[in-house]
Amino acid sequence: MRVIVHDFSGHPFQAELSRQLASNGNEVEHVFSGQYESGKGHLAVGPDDAAGLSFRGITLDMPFEKYSPISRLKFERAYAKAWIKQLKESPVDCIVACNIPLTTLFRFARFAKKRGQSWVFWHQDIYSFALSDELRRKAPRPFSSLGAKFLVWMEKYCARNADHVIAIGPAFEEIYDDWGVPSDRVSVIPNWAPLAEVFPVPRDNPQAANIFTTERLRLLYAGTIGRKHNPQLLVELLHSAAAASIDVELTIVSQGEAADDLAKMAADDPSLAMRVLPFQDAEILPQVLGSADVLVALLEPDATRFSIPSKVLTYMAAGRPILGLMPSDNPAAQDITATGGFVAEPTQAGAHAATAWLAELANGTTSIREIGERTRSVAEQKFDVESVAREFESIMSGSNEAVSQR
């Protein structure tokens, strides 16, 4: 099959799926945004990649301003126009759309319906819910209510008009029922992390000195800090550790407004053992994660039903203990506790509770090495890109046949 996997974010496991699909004999173009700041995967053809694999980054002559509603809307519309122009020039059998901004996705869905283009909606989050919450926070009620309804209608349109919808968790299925998406056009495929690209390495590796400055207990947060996260909890965690006389250091690998705010806090308070670094290249990600003793994840309560932090899956592949400040009913939280990590509610009290666990790690009562080995072992049991690729191939093949018979 001729396939496009379009992951706007450019994340690692989506790129691994494209590699596996190409290895299975498909002709695959992996498309991503060249302007979105995030932890990226390997987005270039390597010497071991199949001949049918290619990568294409879409870069516009305008900035991507994530937190400016008007500028972002203009960008998403222009991005849709640029992508659809490419699709008209190079038709394919099936398109997998993932992490694409809602306005762009809606315009693409309308194009696909008009064109008779087979496509699969790989649904990572209920985007309209998060956007509606943001709209309610910033706009007057009559306008925000109408805007929220329109946003939900847009995403509903995309789900109903996709030939198949792949959700990352079963909670999505309740929403699809409400939206009128037939159950036989819905599949649940949990996310994973690329085990061959993220793997355990020694704590003292060539990148360790670039990530941490001391031999304290090393904490690392790596990934986007968005509306689903409360970055103040990272600061609270450090204050709580200091009050308990636990010698820790926190490095944050991220970019954006929240990362800039945290960097300013660190600069203004030299006693705060925290530093902020930009996103690191995919080639050194194992060394970056491996230089930490504990990997930290955040998730706010209102995001837990439809968000499963993929950074936790990447952390698992790295084979390090994980500290999650997140609701305990999130599937990622369940993975963390199953491997011997620690989960506490994303509150000030939760940050204080996590301090006792950090103390156990710092004094050797709990073994960092044993938890890390268990974490990697669970990842190896759960993550199987070959099986996932076969599921995607079956779905894409069925979707393409259904379009051909219309």
Phi, psi and omega in degrees: 000150171265119191230144167245127169253110182253103175249102184306322186286331182076033185283162187296313189287334175294321177294324178296321177300315179300319178298317181292319178299320178292321178297332179280000175106004178275156172265113191237127170251124179260117184251143180207166176277129178279358185243352181279125181274119181192172173289116187265155172270193177278100189253043175209150180291129179256172183296336181264001182281153179293154184296335184276006184262138173215160179234144178219120173264134177261119180234127182261161176273046176202151184284154172262103182257095190302323188255015175249103187306314183292312180296321180293320178299316178299318180297313183297323177292318179292324179295317178300317180299316181294318182291316181297324176300318178294320181295324178295327182279332184224080181294150180226172181284320183207148179237133173254119183253124187220136175059025183273132179307147191300317180297317177297314181298318181298316179295321177295317181300321177294318177299314182298322180294316180293323184276342187074034183272126176289132178208155181240130179268104177271098196269107183268341183196156173274090189299321185294331179292314180294318179294324179294319177299319179294320180295320179294330179287333190247343186240156176300154189302310183302317181290317183294324180295315178295318179297319179297318179298320180293320179298315178296320178299320179299313182290325175299317178301315181297314181294319182289331185262353172290149178287336175202148177240128176249116179259156182270352179201159185292341180300332180297330187298328177297319179293318180298324176300315179296326183276352180080028176275121182302137184296333180283357175250021180233134173228152175247119177231108181297150175291170181209187174226149182285106185294331181281344182255335176236119188208161181293140175223165178299149178301316179266087182243175184302338181265350188303317182292338178277340185260322181234154184249351184223181176257021176294177170295120189264121175250142181223131168248124181230120177141177180296143171246102185246200182292342180277001185234149176248096184297338180298335179296330178294319177293318179299322179298318178294317179298318181295318179296319179296319180296331179268008179061036174262124185275098183234160174226137181242127172245134180247122178253100185194173176215158180120185185299315182295319178296321178296320179297318179294322178297321178294319177301316180296321179292324182282339183231090182300339180284346180279113184281069186217138173223154181238129179239154177288169175305142182258157180297146181301329183296332182252008182303318178302320180290322179298308181292322183291341179284349180269157171270325182223136177254132189251138177231150180232149171197130181279153184303322185286356179253357194289330184292325188239016178226126176238105189303114180293339178297329178296321179294320176295318176302317180299317179298328181286344176070050177229151174302145184239135173249118180247120171262090190198163176300140185289345181271000178288140180304326178294323178297322179293324175296319182297311182293327179295336182262001180097004175284192184229137178234133174222157181299147182282066181222171176300319178297323178296319177298321178292321179297323180295336182298321180298321178293319177299324178297320178297321178291318183295323181265003175084004177298322175247134186276117175298318182297314182295319178295319179298317179295320178295321180297314178295321180298318178295320178300317181295329178286327188265329189263117182218092185293331179296317178294318179298316181298322178296320177297316179297318180298318179297317180294314181295320179297315178296321180294320181292322179294320181297320179293321182295332183272354181290000000 
